[in-house]
Amino acid sequence: MSKFQEMRTVLSHEGYLIEALKGIGYTPEVCAEGSALFGYMGDERPERAHVIVRRRQLDSASNDIGFRRDEGGVYRAIISEYDRGIGFDDAWLGRIAQAYKERQTMAVAKAKGYVFQGRQVVETPQGKKVQLRFAVR
Amino acid sequence: MKQKTVTIEIDEQGNSSIDLAGFQGKGCGDVANAFQSTDVVTKSRTKREFYVETAGQQSQQQRTQ
């Protein structure tokens, strides 16, 4: 049985988190009261989360991945050791943070009345960067 | 008149920076603040024209005193 580990994130907005997960191909389950995570054998684990990517969407031997909202309103990622080892690691969380920030930026710009002009993905030695351009009246 | 544009760049760790073009003086800071106050932007770069305009305003203020 692979042990779950909690990792801090900077994500705090449920809507942006859900949209970010959807944007990279997952269908997250949302449970305001928190729901149990399941291991790869279908065994219910004591860990609970508010936003969950069920294991069937991950690798064949994966466990569920959860995001638990802590007392401060910030999400903590709950990922098993196994899943961290096969790529659901800090870099994966970073890509979720990137998608989250993109949605947050679009929402803030829209609220300010800025006009969206385009999105560009730029390859850099540090990885892909997303550029969002807006016109200000 | 030069168009005012804002470019937000987001890296694979979720860190973001803002680049402003076509702004002069205080307007530049206002737009940067709009994104910084909502945690969208973690870093900002201010272009030379911002300093030129700000310096110009300061010297004008000094002259009128």
N, CA and C atoms of all chains as a GROMACS GRO file, in nm:
protein
  606
    1MET      N    1   0.085  -0.119   0.000
    1MET     CA    2   0.000   0.000   0.000
    1MET      C    3   0.089   0.124   0.000
    2SER      N    4   0.065   0.211  -0.096
    2SER     CA    5   0.147   0.331  -0.108
    2SER      C    6   0.094   0.442  -0.018
    3LYS      N    7   0.185   0.498   0.059
    3LYS     CA    8   0.145   0.600   0.156
    3LYS      C    9   0.113   0.733   0.088
    4PHE      N   10   0.007   0.798   0.135
    4PHE     CA   11  -0.025   0.931   0.083
    4PHE      C   12   0.062   1.036   0.152
    5GLN      N   13   0.099   1.136   0.076
    5GLN     CA   14   0.175   1.249   0.131
    5GLN      C   15   0.101   1.378   0.096
    6GLU      N   16   0.106   1.472   0.188
    6GLU     CA   17   0.043   1.603   0.162
    6GLU      C   18   0.147   1.703   0.118
    7MET      N   19   0.112   1.779   0.016
    7MET     CA   20   0.204   1.883  -0.031
    7MET      C   21   0.133   2.016  -0.036
    8ARG      N   22   0.200   2.118   0.012
    8ARG     CA   23   0.139   2.252   0.010
    8ARG      C   24   0.135   2.305  -0.132
    9THR      N   25   0.030   2.379  -0.161
    9THR     CA   26   0.023   2.449  -0.290
    9THR      C   27  -0.006   2.597  -0.259
   10VAL      N   28  -0.017   2.677  -0.363
   10VAL     CA   29  -0.056   2.818  -0.344
   10VAL      C   30  -0.197   2.839  -0.399
   11LEU      N   31  -0.266   2.729  -0.426
   11LEU     CA   32  -0.397   2.738  -0.489
   11LEU      C   33  -0.506   2.753  -0.383
   12SER      N   34  -0.593   2.847  -0.403
   12SER     CA   35  -0.695   2.871  -0.299
   12SER      C   36  -0.837   2.887  -0.356
   13HIS      N   37  -0.849   2.902  -0.488
   13HIS     CA   38  -0.981   2.926  -0.547
   13HIS      C   39  -1.031   2.795  -0.610
   14GLU      N   40  -1.141   2.746  -0.557
   14GLU     CA   41  -1.193   2.616  -0.603
   14GLU      C   42  -1.222   2.617  -0.754
   15GLY      N   43  -1.290   2.723  -0.799
   15GLY     CA   44  -1.329   2.729  -0.940
   15GLY      C   45  -1.210   2.724  -1.034
   16TYR      N   46  -1.104   2.801  -1.003
   16TYR     CA   47  -0.986   2.801  -1.090
   16TYR      C   48  -0.917   2.664  -1.086
   17LEU      N   49  -0.916   2.603  -0.967
   17LEU     CA   50  -0.852   2.471  -0.955
   17LEU      C   51  -0.926   2.368  -1.041
   18ILE      N   52  -1.057   2.369  -1.032
   18ILE     CA   53  -1.136   2.274  -1.111
   18ILE      C   54  -1.116   2.298  -1.261
   19GLU      N   55  -1.120   2.424  -1.300
   19GLU     CA   56  -1.100   2.458  -1.442
   19GLU      C   57  -0.960   2.418  -1.489
   20ALA      N   58  -0.862   2.440  -1.402
   20ALA     CA   59  -0.724   2.404  -1.437
   20ALA      C   60  -0.712   2.254  -1.457
   21LEU      N   61  -0.770   2.175  -1.368
   21LEU     CA   62  -0.764   2.029  -1.381
   21LEU      C   63  -0.836   1.984  -1.508
   22LYS      N   64  -0.950   2.045  -1.536
   22LYS     CA   65  -1.023   2.010  -1.658
   22LYS      C   66  -0.940   2.047  -1.780
   23GLY      N   67  -0.874   2.161  -1.771
   23GLY     CA   68  -0.794   2.210  -1.884
   23GLY      C   69  -0.680   2.118  -1.922
   24ILE      N   70  -0.630   2.039  -1.824
   24ILE     CA   71  -0.522   1.946  -1.860
   24ILE      C   72  -0.573   1.802  -1.870
   25GLY      N   73  -0.706   1.790  -1.883
   25GLY     CA   74  -0.760   1.661  -1.922
   25GLY      C   75  -0.828   1.576  -1.816
   26TYR      N   76  -0.845   1.628  -1.697
   26TYR     CA   77  -0.909   1.549  -1.591
   26TYR      C   78  -1.054   1.592  -1.570
   27THR      N   79  -1.128   1.503  -1.505
   27THR     CA   80  -1.265   1.535  -1.467
   27THR      C   81  -1.272   1.524  -1.314
   28PRO      N   82  -1.241   1.633  -1.246
   28PRO     CA   83  -1.235   1.624  -1.099
   28PRO      C   84  -1.372   1.610  -1.036
   29GLU      N   85  -1.371   1.546  -0.922
   29GLU     CA   86  -1.492   1.530  -0.843
   29GLU      C   87  -1.484   1.634  -0.731
   30VAL      N   88  -1.593   1.701  -0.704
   30VAL     CA   89  -1.592   1.807  -0.602
   30VAL      C   90  -1.687   1.769  -0.491
   31CYS      N   91  -1.639   1.779  -0.367
   31CYS     CA   92  -1.722   1.745  -0.253
   31CYS      C   93  -1.697   1.847  -0.143
   32ALA      N   94  -1.795   1.933  -0.119
   32ALA     CA   95  -1.777   2.043  -0.022
   32ALA      C   96  -1.741   1.992   0.117
   33GLU      N   97  -1.793   1.879   0.155
   33GLU     CA   98  -1.767   1.827   0.290
   33GLU      C   99  -1.639   1.742   0.294
   34GLY      N  100  -1.586   1.711   0.181
   34GLY     CA  101  -1.469   1.625   0.175
   34GLY      C  102  -1.513   1.481   0.155
   35SER      N  103  -1.437   1.409   0.076
   35SER     CA  104  -1.471   1.270   0.045
   35SER      C  105  -1.345   1.186   0.057
   36ALA      N  106  -1.364   1.056   0.085
   36ALA     CA  107  -1.248   0.968   0.106
   36ALA      C  108  -1.173   0.943  -0.024
   37LEU      N  109  -1.044   0.923  -0.007
   37LEU     CA  110  -0.961   0.884  -0.122
   37LEU      C  111  -0.952   0.731  -0.123
   38PHE      N  112  -0.937   0.674  -0.242
   38PHE     CA  113  -0.927   0.529  -0.256
   38PHE      C  114  -0.791   0.492  -0.314
   39GLY      N  115  -0.742   0.377  -0.268
   39GLY     CA  116  -0.616   0.326  -0.318
   39GLY      C  117  -0.637   0.249  -0.447
   40TYR      N  118  -0.528   0.200  -0.504
   40TYR     CA  119  -0.536   0.137  -0.637
   40TYR      C  120  -0.615   0.007  -0.637
   41MET      N  121  -0.630  -0.057  -0.517
   41MET     CA  122  -0.708  -0.182  -0.508
   41MET      C  123  -0.856  -0.153  -0.481
   42GLY      N  124  -0.890  -0.024  -0.474
   42GLY     CA  125  -1.027   0.011  -0.441
   42GLY      C  126  -1.051   0.021  -0.292
   43ASP      N  127  -0.944   0.017  -0.215
   43ASP     CA  128  -0.952   0.026  -0.069
   43ASP      C  129  -0.970   0.172  -0.025
   44GLU      N  130  -1.066   0.195   0.061
   44GLU     CA  131  -1.091   0.331   0.111
   44GLU      C  132  -0.982   0.368   0.211
   45ARG      N  133  -0.929   0.487   0.194
   45ARG     CA  134  -0.822   0.535   0.281
   45ARG      C  135  -0.877   0.641   0.377
   46PRO      N  136  -0.807   0.663   0.487
   46PRO     CA  137  -0.856   0.763   0.583
   46PRO      C  138  -0.845   0.908   0.532
   47GLU      N  139  -0.759   0.931   0.434
   47GLU     CA  140  -0.738   1.068   0.383
   47GLU      C  141  -0.863   1.115   0.308
   48ARG      N  142  -0.899   1.239   0.330
   48ARG     CA  143  -1.016   1.297   0.264
   48ARG      C  144  -0.975   1.424   0.189
   49ALA      N  145  -1.050   1.456   0.086
   49ALA     CA  146  -1.018   1.576   0.007
   49ALA      C  147  -1.145   1.638  -0.047
   50HIS      N  148  -1.133   1.764  -0.087
   50HIS     CA  149  -1.249   1.838  -0.138
   50HIS      C  150  -1.258   1.836  -0.291
   51VAL      N  151  -1.145   1.824  -0.355
   51VAL     CA  152  -1.140   1.811  -0.501
   51VAL      C  153  -1.056   1.687  -0.530
   52ILE      N  154  -1.112   1.595  -0.607
   52ILE     CA  155  -1.046   1.465  -0.624
   52ILE      C  156  -1.038   1.425  -0.771
   53VAL      N  157  -0.920   1.379  -0.808
   53VAL     CA  158  -0.906   1.314  -0.940
   53VAL      C  159  -0.900   1.165  -0.910
   54ARG      N  160  -1.002   1.093  -0.953
   54ARG     CA  161  -1.010   0.950  -0.922
   54ARG      C  162  -0.905   0.872  -1.001
   55ARG      N  163  -0.864   0.762  -0.943
   55ARG     CA  164  -0.750   0.684  -0.993
   55ARG      C  165  -0.769   0.632  -1.135
   56ARG      N  166  -0.896   0.608  -1.175
   56ARG     CA  167  -0.920   0.555  -1.311
   56ARG      C  168  -0.877   0.654  -1.420
   57GLN      N  169  -0.864   0.783  -1.380
   57GLN     CA  170  -0.820   0.885  -1.478
   57GLN      C  171  -0.668   0.896  -1.484
   58LEU      N  172  -0.602   0.821  -1.394
   58LEU     CA  173  -0.457   0.834  -1.385
   58LEU      C  174  -0.394   0.707  -1.445
   59ASP      N  175  -0.292   0.654  -1.381
   59ASP     CA  176  -0.228   0.532  -1.430
   59ASP      C  177  -0.305   0.409  -1.381
   60SER      N  178  -0.284   0.295  -1.445
   60SER     CA  179  -0.360   0.174  -1.408
   60SER      C  180  -0.337   0.133  -1.262
   61ALA      N  181  -0.221   0.163  -1.207
   61ALA     CA  182  -0.193   0.125  -1.068
   61ALA      C  183  -0.196   0.247  -0.974
   62SER      N  184  -0.256   0.354  -1.022
   62SER     CA  185  -0.258   0.478  -0.941
   62SER      C  186  -0.360   0.474  -0.829
   63ASN      N  187  -0.337   0.558  -0.732
   63ASN     CA  188  -0.432   0.586  -0.625
   63ASN      C  189  -0.501   0.718  -0.659
   64ASP      N  190  -0.609   0.748  -0.589
   64ASP     CA  191  -0.673   0.880  -0.611
   64ASP      C  192  -0.574   0.992  -0.575
   65ILE      N  193  -0.593   1.105  -0.639
   65ILE     CA  194  -0.519   1.226  -0.601
   65ILE      C  195  -0.621   1.327  -0.551
   66GLY      N  196  -0.594   1.383  -0.433
   66GLY     CA  197  -0.690   1.476  -0.375
   66GLY      C  198  -0.631   1.614  -0.348
   67PHE      N  199  -0.720   1.710  -0.336
   67PHE     CA  200  -0.680   1.846  -0.295
   67PHE      C  201  -0.768   1.881  -0.175
   68ARG      N  202  -0.701   1.894  -0.062
   68ARG     CA  203  -0.775   1.922   0.062
   68ARG      C  204  -0.758   2.069   0.098
   69ARG      N  205  -0.872   2.136   0.121
   69ARG     CA  206  -0.866   2.276   0.160
   69ARG      C  207  -0.831   2.282   0.308
   70ASP      N  208  -0.723   2.351   0.342
   70ASP     CA  209  -0.683   2.357   0.483
   70ASP      C  210  -0.756   2.471   0.555
   71GLU      N  211  -0.721   2.490   0.682
   71GLU     CA  212  -0.790   2.590   0.765
   71GLU      C  213  -0.774   2.731   0.709
   72GLY      N  214  -0.664   2.755   0.639
   72GLY     CA  215  -0.639   2.888   0.582
   72GLY      C  216  -0.703   2.907   0.444
   73GLY      N  217  -0.772   2.803   0.396
   73GLY     CA  218  -0.838   2.815   0.266
   73GLY      C  219  -0.748   2.780   0.149
   74VAL      N  220  -0.629   2.728   0.179
   74VAL     CA  221  -0.536   2.692   0.072
   74VAL      C  222  -0.539   2.539   0.053
   75TYR      N  223  -0.531   2.499  -0.074
   75TYR     CA  224  -0.538   2.355  -0.102
   75TYR      C  225  -0.403   2.286  -0.079
   76ARG      N  226  -0.414   2.166  -0.022
   76ARG     CA  227  -0.296   2.080  -0.008
   76ARG      C  228  -0.319   1.959  -0.097
   77ALA      N  229  -0.220   1.928  -0.177
   77ALA     CA  230  -0.232   1.812  -0.266
   77ALA      C  231  -0.199   1.686  -0.188
   78ILE      N  232  -0.283   1.584  -0.203
   78ILE     CA  233  -0.258   1.456  -0.137
   78ILE      C  234  -0.230   1.354  -0.246
   79ILE      N  235  -0.106   1.313  -0.253
   79ILE     CA  236  -0.061   1.225  -0.363
   79ILE      C  237   0.018   1.109  -0.302
   80SER      N  238  -0.003   0.990  -0.352
   80SER     CA  239   0.068   0.874  -0.297
   80SER      C  240   0.215   0.876  -0.342
   81GLU      N  241   0.296   0.803  -0.266
   81GLU     CA  242   0.438   0.792  -0.300
   81GLU      C  243   0.454   0.732  -0.439
   82TYR      N  244   0.371   0.631  -0.466
   82TYR     CA  245   0.377   0.565  -0.597
   82TYR      C  246   0.351   0.667  -0.709
   83ASP      N  247   0.244   0.742  -0.693
   83ASP     CA  248   0.207   0.835  -0.800
   83ASP      C  249   0.309   0.947  -0.815
   84ARG      N  250   0.367   0.987  -0.704
   84ARG     CA  251   0.474   1.088  -0.715
   84ARG      C  252   0.590   1.033  -0.798
   85GLY      N  253   0.614   0.905  -0.778
   85GLY     CA  254   0.725   0.840  -0.849
   85GLY      C  255   0.702   0.822  -0.997
   86ILE      N  256   0.576   0.822  -1.040
   86ILE     CA  257   0.550   0.802  -1.184
   86ILE      C  258   0.512   0.932  -1.256
   87GLY      N  259   0.536   1.044  -1.191
   87GLY     CA  260   0.520   1.171  -1.263
   87GLY      C  261   0.416   1.267  -1.207
   88PHE      N  262   0.340   1.224  -1.106
   88PHE     CA  263   0.245   1.318  -1.045
   88PHE      C  264   0.316   1.386  -0.928
   89ASP      N  265   0.417   1.460  -0.964
   89ASP     CA  266   0.512   1.515  -0.866
   89ASP      C  267   0.503   1.669  -0.862
   90ASP      N  268   0.609   1.730  -0.813
   90ASP     CA  269   0.609   1.878  -0.803
   90ASP      C  270   0.593   1.943  -0.940
   91ALA      N  271   0.655   1.883  -1.040
   91ALA     CA  272   0.645   1.940  -1.176
   91ALA      C  273   0.500   1.932  -1.225
   92TRP      N  274   0.434   1.824  -1.195
   92TRP     CA  275   0.292   1.808  -1.234
   92TRP      C  276   0.207   1.912  -1.162
   93LEU      N  277   0.235   1.928  -1.033
   93LEU     CA  278   0.162   2.031  -0.957
   93LEU      C  279   0.189   2.170  -1.013
   94GLY      N  280   0.314   2.190  -1.059
   94GLY     CA  281   0.349   2.318  -1.120
   94GLY      C  282   0.265   2.346  -1.243
   95ARG      N  283   0.243   2.243  -1.323
   95ARG     CA  284   0.162   2.262  -1.445
   95ARG      C  285   0.016   2.293  -1.409
   96ILE      N  286  -0.029   2.234  -1.300
   96ILE     CA  287  -0.165   2.268  -1.254
   96ILE      C  288  -0.167   2.415  -1.207
   97ALA      N  289  -0.062   2.454  -1.136
   97ALA     CA  290  -0.053   2.594  -1.091
   97ALA      C  291  -0.047   2.689  -1.210
   98GLN      N  292   0.020   2.648  -1.316
   98GLN     CA  293   0.028   2.731  -1.437
   98GLN      C  294  -0.111   2.747  -1.500
   99ALA      N  295  -0.183   2.635  -1.511
   99ALA     CA  296  -0.319   2.640  -1.570
   99ALA      C  297  -0.413   2.721  -1.479
  100TYR      N  298  -0.395   2.706  -1.350
  100TYR     CA  299  -0.476   2.780  -1.251
  100TYR      C  300  -0.452   2.931  -1.268
  101LYS      N  301  -0.325   2.968  -1.276
  101LYS     CA  302  -0.289   3.109  -1.286
  101LYS      C  303  -0.341   3.170  -1.417
  102GLU      N  304  -0.344   3.089  -1.520
  102GLU     CA  305  -0.395   3.137  -1.649
  102GLU      C  306  -0.543   3.173  -1.635
  103ARG      N  307  -0.618   3.086  -1.570
  103ARG     CA  308  -0.762   3.114  -1.551
  103ARG      C  309  -0.783   3.235  -1.460
  104GLN      N  310  -0.700   3.244  -1.357
  104GLN     CA  311  -0.711   3.357  -1.264
  104GLN      C  312  -0.681   3.489  -1.337
  105THR      N  313  -0.578   3.487  -1.420
  105THR     CA  314  -0.539   3.606  -1.495
  105THR      C  315  -0.652   3.650  -1.589
  106MET      N  316  -0.711   3.555  -1.659
  106MET     CA  317  -0.820   3.586  -1.751
  106MET      C  318  -0.938   3.649  -1.675
  107ALA      N  319  -0.967   3.596  -1.559
  107ALA     CA  320  -1.080   3.647  -1.480
  107ALA      C  321  -1.053   3.790  -1.430
  108VAL      N  322  -0.931   3.814  -1.382
  108VAL     CA  323  -0.896   3.947  -1.332
  108VAL      C  324  -0.898   4.049  -1.446
  109ALA      N  325  -0.840   4.010  -1.560
  109ALA     CA  326  -0.835   4.102  -1.675
  109ALA      C  327  -0.977   4.135  -1.723
  110LYS      N  328  -1.063   4.035  -1.725
  110LYS     CA  329  -1.201   4.057  -1.769
  110LYS      C  330  -1.272   4.153  -1.673
  111ALA      N  331  -1.250   4.132  -1.544
  111ALA     CA  332  -1.313   4.217  -1.443
  111ALA      C  333  -1.266   4.363  -1.454
  112LYS      N  334  -1.142   4.381  -1.499
  112LYS     CA  335  -1.085   4.516  -1.514
  112LYS      C  336  -1.122   4.579  -1.649
  113GLY      N  337  -1.183   4.501  -1.734
  113GLY     CA  338  -1.224   4.555  -1.864
  113GLY      C  339  -1.114   4.553  -1.969
  114TYR      N  340  -1.007   4.477  -1.945
  114TYR     CA  341  -0.900   4.468  -2.044
  114TYR      C  342  -0.945   4.374  -2.157
  115VAL      N  343  -0.899   4.405  -2.275
  115VAL     CA  344  -0.942   4.329  -2.393
  115VAL      C  345  -0.838   4.222  -2.427
  116PHE      N  346  -0.882   4.097  -2.427
  116PHE     CA  347  -0.791   3.986  -2.455
  116PHE      C  348  -0.745   3.992  -2.600
  117GLN      N  349  -0.614   3.984  -2.620
  117GLN     CA  350  -0.561   3.994  -2.756
  117GLN      C  351  -0.495   3.867  -2.806
  118GLY      N  352  -0.463   3.778  -2.714
  118GLY     CA  353  -0.405   3.653  -2.762
  118GLY      C  354  -0.328   3.577  -2.656
  119ARG      N  355  -0.308   3.449  -2.687
  119ARG     CA  356  -0.235   3.358  -2.598
  119ARG      C  357  -0.124   3.294  -2.680
  120GLN      N  358  -0.009   3.285  -2.618
  120GLN     CA  359   0.104   3.226  -2.688
  120GLN      C  360   0.181   3.136  -2.590
  121VAL      N  361   0.223   3.022  -2.640
  121VAL     CA  362   0.307   2.934  -2.556
  121VAL      C  363   0.450   2.944  -2.608
  122VAL      N  364   0.540   2.980  -2.518
  122VAL     CA  365   0.679   3.002  -2.558
  122VAL      C  366   0.766   2.893  -2.493
  123GLU      N  367   0.844   2.825  -2.577
  123GLU     CA  368   0.937   2.723  -2.526
  123GLU      C  369   1.063   2.794  -2.475
  124THR      N  370   1.101   2.765  -2.353
  124THR     CA  371   1.224   2.822  -2.298
  124THR      C  372   1.305   2.708  -2.235
  125PRO      N  373   1.431   2.732  -2.205
  125PRO     CA  374   1.511   2.626  -2.140
  125PRO      C  375   1.449   2.584  -2.005
  126GLN      N  376   1.371   2.672  -1.946
  126GLN     CA  377   1.307   2.641  -1.818
  126GLN      C  378   1.170   2.575  -1.837
  127GLY      N  379   1.129   2.552  -1.959
  127GLY     CA  380   0.999   2.490  -1.983
  127GLY      C  381   0.907   2.583  -2.061
  128LYS      N  382   0.782   2.541  -2.073
  128LYS     CA  383   0.686   2.621  -2.150
  128LYS      C  384   0.632   2.735  -2.066
  129LYS      N  385   0.630   2.853  -2.128
  129LYS     CA  386   0.571   2.969  -2.061
  129LYS      C  387   0.448   3.012  -2.141
  130VAL      N  388   0.343   3.044  -2.068
  130VAL     CA  389   0.221   3.092  -2.132
  130VAL      C  390   0.220   3.244  -2.125
  131GLN      N  391   0.201   3.307  -2.240
  131GLN     CA  392   0.192   3.454  -2.244
  131GLN      C  393   0.050   3.494  -2.280
  132LEU      N  394  -0.009   3.578  -2.199
  132LEU     CA  395  -0.144   3.628  -2.225
  132LEU      C  396  -0.133   3.779  -2.247
  133ARG      N  397  -0.188   3.825  -2.359
  133ARG     CA  398  -0.176   3.968  -2.392
  133ARG      C  399  -0.312   4.035  -2.390
  134PHE      N  400  -0.316   4.154  -2.329
  134PHE     CA  401  -0.441   4.231  -2.319
  134PHE      C  402  -0.416   4.375  -2.362
  135ALA      N  403  -0.520   4.436  -2.419
  135ALA     CA  404  -0.514   4.579  -2.450
  135ALA      C  405  -0.588   4.654  -2.340
  136VAL      N  406  -0.531   4.768  -2.302
  136VAL     CA  407  -0.593   4.852  -2.200
  136VAL      C  408  -0.642   4.979  -2.267
  137ARG      N  409  -0.768   5.010  -2.245
  137ARG     CA  410  -0.826   5.130  -2.309
  137ARG      C  411  -0.786   5.256  -2.234
  138MET      N  412  -0.150   5.766  -3.097
  138MET     CA  413  -0.116   5.732  -2.958
  138MET      C  414  -0.084   5.583  -2.950
  139LYS      N  415   0.022   5.552  -2.882
  139LYS     CA  416   0.066   5.413  -2.871
  139LYS      C  417  -0.033   5.331  -2.790
  140GLN      N  418  -0.065   5.210  -2.840
  140GLN     CA  419  -0.161   5.126  -2.768
  140GLN      C  420  -0.100   5.073  -2.638
  141LYS      N  421  -0.182   5.071  -2.535
  141LYS     CA  422  -0.135   5.020  -2.406
  141LYS      C  423  -0.163   4.870  -2.400
  142THR      N  424  -0.060   4.794  -2.378
  142THR     CA  425  -0.078   4.650  -2.369
  142THR      C  426  -0.015   4.594  -2.242
  143VAL      N  427  -0.078   4.489  -2.194
  143VAL     CA  428  -0.029   4.417  -2.075
  143VAL      C  429  -0.003   4.274  -2.118
  144THR      N  430   0.115   4.224  -2.088
  144THR     CA  431   0.145   4.084  -2.115
  144THR      C  432   0.178   4.016  -1.983
  145ILE      N  433   0.105   3.911  -1.955
  145ILE     CA  434   0.132   3.831  -1.834
  145ILE      C  435   0.197   3.702  -1.880
  146GLU      N  436   0.309   3.669  -1.820
  146GLU     CA  437   0.380   3.546  -1.856
  146GLU      C  438   0.379   3.452  -1.736
  147ILE      N  439   0.338   3.327  -1.760
  147ILE     CA  440   0.324   3.231  -1.650
  147ILE      C  441   0.413   3.110  -1.679
  148ASP      N  442   0.502   3.077  -1.586
  148ASP     CA  443   0.592   2.964  -1.611
  148ASP      C  444   0.532   2.834  -1.559
  149GLU      N  445   0.606   2.725  -1.573
  149GLU     CA  446   0.555   2.592  -1.539
  149GLU      C  447   0.549   2.564  -1.389
  150GLN      N  448   0.590   2.662  -1.310
  150GLN     CA  449   0.573   2.650  -1.165
  150GLN      C  450   0.456   2.736  -1.117
  151GLY      N  451   0.393   2.805  -1.211
  151GLY     CA  452   0.283   2.893  -1.173
  151GLY      C  453   0.329   3.032  -1.132
  152ASN      N  454   0.459   3.061  -1.150
  152ASN     CA  455   0.509   3.196  -1.123
  152ASN      C  456   0.475   3.284  -1.242
  153SER      N  457   0.442   3.410  -1.214
  153SER     CA  458   0.403   3.496  -1.325
  153SER      C  459   0.471   3.631  -1.317
  154SER      N  460   0.485   3.693  -1.433
  154SER     CA  461   0.543   3.827  -1.438
  154SER      C  462   0.459   3.912  -1.533
  155ILE      N  463   0.471   4.042  -1.517
  155ILE     CA  464   0.390   4.134  -1.599
  155ILE      C  465   0.483   4.222  -1.680
  156ASP      N  466   0.444   4.247  -1.804
  156ASP     CA  467   0.520   4.336  -1.890
  156ASP      C  468   0.422   4.438  -1.947
  157LEU      N  469   0.452   4.565  -1.930
  157LEU     CA  470   0.360   4.670  -1.975
  157LEU      C  471   0.425   4.750  -2.087
  158ALA      N  472   0.347   4.780  -2.190
  158ALA     CA  473   0.399   4.859  -2.302
  158ALA      C  474   0.301   4.970  -2.335
  159GLY      N  475   0.355   5.087  -2.370
  159GLY     CA  476   0.271   5.198  -2.412
  159GLY      C  477   0.221   5.286  -2.299
  160PHE      N  478   0.259   5.254  -2.178
  160PHE     CA  479   0.213   5.332  -2.063
  160PHE      C  480   0.315   5.441  -2.031
  161GLN      N  481   0.264   5.544  -1.967
  161GLN     CA  482   0.356   5.646  -1.918
  161GLN      C  483   0.313   5.685  -1.778
  162GLY      N  484   0.410   5.695  -1.691
  162GLY     CA  485   0.382   5.744  -1.555
  162GLY      C  486   0.296   5.654  -1.472
  163LYS      N  487   0.201   5.714  -1.401
  163LYS     CA  488   0.125   5.646  -1.297
  163LYS      C  489   0.037   5.531  -1.351
  164GLY      N  490  -0.013   5.547  -1.474
  164GLY     CA  491  -0.100   5.444  -1.533
  164GLY      C  492  -0.036   5.307  -1.530
  165CYS      N  493   0.094   5.305  -1.548
  165CYS     CA  494   0.170   5.182  -1.547
  165CYS      C  495   0.158   5.112  -1.411
  166GLY      N  496   0.178   5.190  -1.304
  166GLY     CA  497   0.169   5.135  -1.168
  166GLY      C  498   0.029   5.088  -1.134
  167ASP      N  499  -0.072   5.160  -1.184
  167ASP     CA  500  -0.212   5.122  -1.155
  167ASP      C  501  -0.245   4.985  -1.212
  168VAL      N  502  -0.202   4.963  -1.336
  168VAL     CA  503  -0.231   4.834  -1.399
  168VAL      C  504  -0.153   4.722  -1.328
  169ALA      N  505  -0.028   4.749  -1.298
  169ALA     CA  506   0.053   4.648  -1.227
  169ALA      C  507  -0.012   4.615  -1.092
  170ASN      N  508  -0.059   4.717  -1.024
  170ASN     CA  509  -0.123   4.694  -0.893
  170ASN      C  510  -0.249   4.610  -0.905
  171ALA      N  511  -0.323   4.631  -1.016
  171ALA     CA  512  -0.447   4.556  -1.035
  171ALA      C  513  -0.419   4.405  -1.036
  172PHE      N  514  -0.308   4.367  -1.098
  172PHE     CA  515  -0.274   4.225  -1.104
  172PHE      C  516  -0.202   4.178  -0.977
  173GLN      N  517  -0.119   4.264  -0.921
  173GLN     CA  518  -0.044   4.224  -0.801
  173GLN      C  519  -0.136   4.209  -0.680
  174SER      N  520  -0.235   4.296  -0.670
  174SER     CA  521  -0.323   4.291  -0.552
  174SER      C  522  -0.411   4.167  -0.552
  175THR      N  523  -0.425   4.104  -0.669
  175THR     CA  524  -0.507   3.983  -0.675
  175THR      C  525  -0.418   3.858  -0.684
  176ASP      N  526  -0.290   3.873  -0.655
  176ASP     CA  527  -0.194   3.761  -0.656
  176ASP      C  528  -0.173   3.699  -0.793
  177VAL      N  529  -0.218   3.767  -0.897
  177VAL     CA  530  -0.195   3.712  -1.030
  177VAL      C  531  -0.047   3.720  -1.064
  178VAL      N  532   0.013   3.832  -1.027
  178VAL     CA  533   0.152   3.856  -1.064
  178VAL      C  534   0.243   3.848  -0.943
  179THR      N  535   0.353   3.774  -0.960
  179THR     CA  536   0.449   3.764  -0.851
  179THR      C  537   0.572   3.852  -0.876
  180LYS      N  538   0.595   3.886  -1.003
  180LYS     CA  539   0.710   3.972  -1.035
  180LYS      C  540   0.665   4.077  -1.135
  181SER      N  541   0.721   4.196  -1.128
  181SER     CA  542   0.688   4.294  -1.231
  181SER      C  543   0.814   4.364  -1.278
  182ARG      N  544   0.814   4.397  -1.406
  182ARG     CA  545   0.928   4.468  -1.463
  182ARG      C  546   0.879   4.604  -1.508
  183THR      N  547   0.951   4.707  -1.471
  183THR     CA  548   0.911   4.842  -1.512
  183THR      C  549   1.005   4.892  -1.619
  184LYS      N  550   0.951   4.943  -1.726
  184LYS     CA  551   1.034   4.985  -1.839
  184LYS      C  552   1.089   5.126  -1.817
  185ARG      N  553   1.187   5.159  -1.900
  185ARG     CA  554   1.257   5.285  -1.887
  185ARG      C  555   1.162   5.405  -1.898
  186GLU      N  556   1.063   5.395  -1.989
  186GLU     CA  557   0.973   5.509  -2.009
  186GLU      C  558   0.899   5.546  -1.880
  187PHE      N  559   0.876   5.446  -1.793
  187PHE     CA  560   0.810   5.473  -1.664
  187PHE      C  561   0.897   5.570  -1.583
  188TYR      N  562   1.026   5.539  -1.578
  188TYR     CA  563   1.117   5.623  -1.500
  188TYR      C  564   1.131   5.762  -1.563
  189VAL      N  565   1.138   5.766  -1.696
  189VAL     CA  566   1.154   5.894  -1.765
  189VAL      C  567   1.036   5.985  -1.731
  190GLU      N  568   0.915   5.929  -1.744
  190GLU     CA  569   0.795   6.008  -1.718
  190GLU      C  570   0.789   6.051  -1.572
  191THR      N  571   0.819   5.958  -1.482
  191THR     CA  572   0.814   5.988  -1.340
  191THR      C  573   0.915   6.098  -1.305
  192ALA      N  574   1.035   6.084  -1.360
  192ALA     CA  575   1.138   6.184  -1.334
  192ALA      C  576   1.094   6.320  -1.388
  193GLY      N  577   1.032   6.320  -1.506
  193GLY     CA  578   0.983   6.442  -1.568
  193GLY      C  579   0.878   6.510  -1.482
  194GLN      N  580   0.791   6.429  -1.427
  194GLN     CA  581   0.686   6.484  -1.341
  194GLN      C  582   0.745   6.545  -1.215
  195GLN      N  583   0.845   6.474  -1.159
  195GLN     CA  584   0.907   6.524  -1.036
  195GLN      C  585   0.975   6.657  -1.058
  196SER      N  586   1.050   6.668  -1.170
  196SER     CA  587   1.122   6.793  -1.195
  196SER      C  588   1.024   6.907  -1.223
  197GLN      N  589   0.911   6.874  -1.285
  197GLN     CA  590   0.809   6.975  -1.312
  197GLN      C  591   0.750   7.024  -1.180
  198GLN      N  592   0.726   6.928  -1.089
  198GLN     CA  593   0.672   6.964  -0.958
  198GLN      C  594   0.770   7.055  -0.884
  199GLN      N  595   0.900   7.020  -0.894
  199GLN     CA  596   1.000   7.100  -0.825
  199GLN      C  597   1.004   7.243  -0.880
  200ARG      N  598   0.985   7.254  -1.013
  200ARG     CA  599   0.990   7.386  -1.075
  200ARG      C  600   0.871   7.472  -1.031
  201THR      N  601   0.757   7.409  -1.008
  201THR     CA  602   0.638   7.487  -0.973
  201THR      C  603   0.634   7.524  -0.824
  202GLN      N  604   0.722   7.464  -0.746
  202GLN     CA  605   0.721   7.494  -0.602
  202GLN      C  606   0.789   7.627  -0.570
   0.00000   0.00000   0.00000
